[in-house]
Amino acid sequence: MDLVPRITRAQSMDILSSQSNLAGYKSVITASEIFKKSFPMMMTAAGTIPPAKVLILGAGVAGLQAIATAKRLGAVVFAFDVRPDVKEQVESLGANFVEVENTNQNSESSGGYATEMDENYKKKQNEKIHQTIKKADIVIATALIPGKKSPVLITNSMVKDMKSGSVIIDLASIAGGNCELTKHGETVITDNIVTIVGPINILNSISYDATQLYARNVWSYLQILLTKENENLSINIHSDDEIIKTSLLTIQGKIVKKI
């Protein structure tokens, strides 16, 4: 299912989007449970509590949902992405876009995913993220490049400069992690009391909705395979159909695509 092309006709079959949407939401909720402070600003007779500052790395489906969730909880949100075109989406959700100047390289693939950037850009990127992460209370890392190791956006030196009690939820841990210190399936607490979570499957804790959406994705896919004749359903594999052609792995015992 993750080979289904990202085209308009296949939107209802896009499991990456449906599951990432929930993962982005749950990552913020998980961070809020670990974080020992309030998310929204609170003005009381005993004093004012400042709002939490949340940095989202990657403004794809998971990142955008993380932005929306953090804003609903009352946080001040910053978001970074290598694709300048997502700035409007980020700002429409009320977040501040952390922009790195890029004049030479295409930052988006034909499938709408971020691409790997050159060394010159990475240097500017590290400087910008380092500046921003120093004032962040929570970081949600979602940057993945299909088929490749996830880019390291948070270095050891950046973590050392984070505030004590800060939290990093690294949704990219399955592909190596966006944080240099992430360990997939583990929670790491650094010397300066920064908690780094590399969840194995964050959707386990929201399994009902994840299953409902996945089932609808699969059912939508089956619609292009099933033909109804005289109350009987039969499977017809139209190998010239763009969706089937891209996602077909085997047919009649033969492997037609290796992944």
Summary of the structure (lengths in Angstrom):
residues: 259
radius of gyration: 20.6
end to end distance: 12.4
largest distance: 74.0
contacts: 801
relative contact order: 0.15
helix: 38%
strand: 19%
